[in-house]
């Protein structure tokens, strides 16, 4: 699959001063406040949105942060510097309060409406975000709603690859990492690559599991061995609480990962903390991961954990401790309405899952999981928008092999993949 290429962003200097007049009402209706939707989800911003000379003026910092724009304020000079990107893609803008001239990548640009200070916030023309940083801007007069669509962003992308994912094998080189779901902990508490559903695939001519793993590594896509298990019959509780089972499973996982060779282990242990003592389960799982982290480090393997969200029914996951032990955490923010609902996840729940995780773990460790059994080309962009808004490390896609052409197009339109 070929990655869509995005050219250098061209600064629309000639239209910078135009604001959004003609598209927006000439004056604000105080009875109906203006709302802002970013990637089709509400963006809460402090301060008021005002109209000056037909131009919508919005608080600069909160919108900039949500779009991943670095903002600094110079109190002495009353200037704001906004920077995004690096190298040829870098955009550097300096705005000065009450001055109708901006400096964009070293060039002066005349503004129709100068930035102003109001109630502690700096307000600038909303059009700034589309004209200088590539965010699309729309207006719905009936609901008095401004819609912002964030530009594509370079993000870490993790793909899950199952037995039936070969139809999307050409997409593997575009990803930062691929997690191959070819092993599990069975009902007796033992690691196996010959389990039900999660198993090493048989060779198909010259295509073997080793070849798939090696091809990914040669494309600079980190191959992970995913180890799945549920606690349906208490097998996970057994393995994390029993030292002998724990040691054997860790040894077997690391050996399998290094034999093929994978470059990391993805631990997908689901169902912990539903009926067991929550504190004991969390402590036991932390101890298991601590031992696994030491073993993977010694074998020069990365460690990733797929975890139920903190607003799920499963309370066996200590994000704070696990975030310190693992290289990354995948927030499995899905199946809120049951695994068979086939409806996009409730965005409020996904947003809550992210904000709860951020209270425990740095965003650079967090990856938002998307379950393509439930999502579609419309809902994908909203969820990816949340990952951008909170500056998460990236997104994880469950799974290759079930993604439609339209859904692939949405991914490549909203995220700058690796290649």
N, C-alpha and C positions, 0 to 999 in steps of 0.2 A: 504494500500500500504506500502510495507516495504522499509525503507530507506536503500540505499546502505551504507555499513560501510567502512570507510577508515582506514586502519591500520596506525600505526606510520610510519612516513617517515624514511626510512633507509638511512643513509648517505653513498653515494657511494665513500668512501675515496679511494678505490683502483683504481678508474678511474678518480679521480679529475684532475690528472696531464696530462691526455691525451689530453685535449683541444678538439677541433673538427677537428683535422687534419685527412685527408682522406675524410672527408665530405665537406671540404671547399677548395677553391682555395689557392694555395701556395702564391700568391701575389695579391694585390689589383689592379684592373683596375681603374685608376684615372678617366677615361672618363665616367665610369658607376658606380656611387656611390652605395654602399650597402644600401638597405632599410630594415627596421624592421617592421613587422606586428605583433601586439599583439592581439590575439583572432580575427584574420582576419580583423583588422582595423589598419591603419597606426599609428605608434608611433613616434611622433616627438621628436627627441633628439638633444641636442646641441653637438657640437664637431664632430669629425670624427671617423669612424670605421676603424681600421687598422688591418693588418695581421702581426703577429710576429711568426716565426717558424711554419707557417701553422695554427696558432691559431687565431681565430677572437677575437679582443680586442674591448670592447664597453664601453661607459661611464656608470659608475656603478649607480650613484644616480638616474637619471631619470627612468631607467628600474626598479630599486628597488622600487621606489615610486609607479610606475604603478602596481607592483605586491604586494603592501601592505607590503613591508619589511621596517622596521624602520632602518634608517641609521644615524650614528653619526660619526663625523670626529674629530680626536684629532690632532690639528696642531703641538703641541710640539713633539709628538711621531710619527707623520706621519702615523697614523693608522686609518683604517675604521672598525667600528663595525656594523655588520648587524644582526638584531634580528627579528625573526618571530615566532609567536605562543606562547603558554604558557604551563606550566607543562611538561608532557611527550612529547608533540608535539613541544616543544620549540627548535629552531635551533639558535645557537649563533656562529657567525663566525667573526674572527678578521683577517684583512689583513693589511700588512705593505708595504708601497711603496718600490719598488725595492728589496723586499725580497721574495725569492721563497719558502716560507713556510707560511702556514696559520694555524690558531688555530680554529678547528671546535669542538664545545662543549667540549673544554678543551684538545683535542687531536691534536698533530701536524700533518700536512698534507703537503707533498712535492708538490710544484707546478713546472710545466715545464716552465711556463712563469710568471714572477713576475708582480704584478700590477705596472703601470707606471702613471706618471702625464703628461698630454698633454693639453696645452692651458687652464689650469684651471680646467680640468676634470680628474678624476681618471679612468683609463681604466683597466678592468679586463677581463679574459677569459669569453666569452659568455657561455661556458659550465657550469660555476659556477651556473647559474640560474637553469639549469635542474638537475645537480648533487647534489646540496645542498637544493634547494627549490622546486623541483618537477615540474618545468615548462618544458613542452615538447618543444624541439628545432628542427626545420627543415631548410633545405636549398634548394632553387631553383636556380640552376646554370644559367639557361637561363635568368632569370630576376634579378639575383643577389639580391635575397630577403631572408632574415632570417625570419622565422615564429616562433613565440612564442605562446604557449598555456598555459594560466595561470592554476595553480592547483586549485582544488576545494577549496572554501572559505566559512567559516561559515558566514552566512548572515541572517538578518531579512527577513522573507518571509511572504507576505500577499496574501491570496487567496480570490478572489471574488466568492461568492456562490449565484447562482440565483435559480429560480423556478425549472429549469431543470438540476440542478447540482448534484442530488442525486447519480448518477452513480459513482461519485468520492468521495463519503462521507468518504471512508476509508482513504483518503489522509489527511483529516482534522487534525488529531493529529500531522502530520509532520510539519505543518505550525506554525509560530509564532503567527499569527492572521488570522481570517477569517471574511470577511465583507459580511453579509447576505443582499441581495438586495430585501428586503421585504416591503419597504415603499417609499413614494414619496410625493412631493408637487404637488397637482393636478392643473388643469387649472384655478381653482377659487382662488388659492393661499393658500389652506388649506392642512395641513398634513393628510395623510391617509395611512392605511395599507391594503386598499381594492381597490387600484388603478389598472389601466391597466398595465400589465406586472409586475410591482413592487408591490407585494402583499404578505401577509402572506400565505404560502402554507396550503392547507387543511391537516388534519391528515390522515395518512395512517396506520390504525391499531394503534399500540403503538407508532409509529413514529409521533411526533408532533413537531411544531416549538420550543416549550419549551424544549423538549427532545434533539433536535439537538444543541440548544444553551448551554444547561447544559452539554452535552457530550463534547463539545468543551472546555468549561471552566475546566472540570475535567481533560482534557488532557493537561492543561496549554497552550491552544491555546486561545488567547484573542478574544472573539466574539464581533464583531461590528454590530450595526444596521446601514445599509446604507440607507441614505435618498437621493433619486434621484429627480432631476427636471431639465427641460430645460427651456429656455426662449422663446420657440416657439411662445407663445401668450402673452408674457410680464408678465407671472406669477411670474418669479423670480424678475424682476424689481419691481413688485408690492410688493412682500414680503420683499425685503430688504430696500425699500424706505418708506414703510408705517409702522409706529411704532406699531399700533394695530395688524396688520397681523404678524409682526415680533415677538412680544411678545407671541402671541397665538401659532405660529408654534414652537417656542423654548420650550414652556411649554409642548406641545403635544409630541414633539420628546423625551424630557427627560423622560416624564412619560412612553412612550412606551418602551424606552430602559431599564428603571428600573423595569418595570412590568415583563419582561420575564425570567430572567434578562440578559441583555447584559452587557458588561463591557466597552463599548465605543460607540461613534457615528461616522460614516463615512459620511461626507457631500460631495455629488457628485452633485454640482450645475453647470450645463453646459450651455454654450452659452452666458455668460455675456460679455458685452462690444463689441458686434458686430455692433450694430446700435445706441446704446445710447451714451450719453456723457461719455467718458472713465474715466475722473477724478471723476465725480459724482458717476459713477457705482463702481469704486474701493473704494471710500470713504464709500459708502453705504454698500458694501459687507464687508469691514473691520469692520464697526460698528456692523453688524449682527453677524459676527464671534466673535467679542469681547464679545457681550452679551451671545452668545452660550457657549463660553469658560468659562465664569463665572458660568453659569448654570451647565455645565458638571462637573466643578471642585467641585461645591457644592454637586453634586450627586455622587461624586467619580467615574466619567466616564472619559475615555480618549477621545480625540478629534482628528480625522484624516480628512484631506481634500484632495479630488481628484481634481486636477486642470488642466485646459488646459495649455500646454507649453507656454512659453513666446514668442516663434516664431510661434504661431498660429494666426489665424484671430481674436481670442477673447482676448480683451485687458482689461477685467474687474478684473484681478487678480494681487494683489500686493504681490508678494512672500515675500518681506522683512517683511512687517507688519504681514502677515499671518503666516510666519514661527516663529514669536515670540509669536503668540497666540495659535497655535495648537501644538500637540505632534509630528505630522509628516505630510509631504506633499507628495502626490503621483503625480508624473509628468506623465500626460496622453499623452506621446509623441507618439501619433499614429493618424491614419486617415488623414495623410498629403495628401494622394492621393484620399481621399473620402472613406467613410465607406464601400463601396461595391467593392473596388479594389481587395481585397483578396490577395494582394501581400505584402511581407515583407516591413516594413517601410524603407524609405531611411535612411541609417545609419548616413550620414552627418547631416541630420535634427535632429535625436535623439541626436547625439553628441552636436550639437549646443544648443538644448533644455537644456541639462545638464549643459553645461558651462554657459549659461545665468542664470540658476537657482542658480548656485554656486556663482555668483556675488551678489546675494541677500540673500542667505540662507546658513547656515552651512550644510555640507554634512551629518552630523549625523541626520538631520531632513528630508532628501530627500530620496524618494523611487522611483525607475524607474518602470513605468507601462509597461507591455507587453500585447498586445492585441492578444490573440491566435486565433482570427478570421483571422488574417493576417499572423502571424509568422509560421515558421516551425522548424523542429529539427535542421536545419543548421543555421538559422538566430538567434535562441534563444541564442546560445552560444556567438555570437558576441555582442548582446545587454547586456547579463549578464556580459560579459567582460568589457563593458563600465562602468557598475555599480561598478565592482571591481576596475577598473582603477582609478576612481574618488573617491573611498572610500565612496560611498553612504551607507546609512543605510541598504538598501536592495532592493528587487524587489517585485512588485505586479503583480499577474497573473490574467488577465481577460480572461476566467473564468473557474472554474471547470465545468466539464461536456462536454467540447468540446476539451479536450486535448488527443492526440493520444498516444499510447504506446511508440512510438519512441520519441515523445516530452517529455513524462515523464522521459524516460531514459536520455535524454539530461539534463533535470533539475537536476536529481540526480547525474549526472556525473560532473556537473559544480558548484553546490552549495551544501554546507553541511547544510541540513535542521535541524530543531530543534531536532527531535528525532532520 
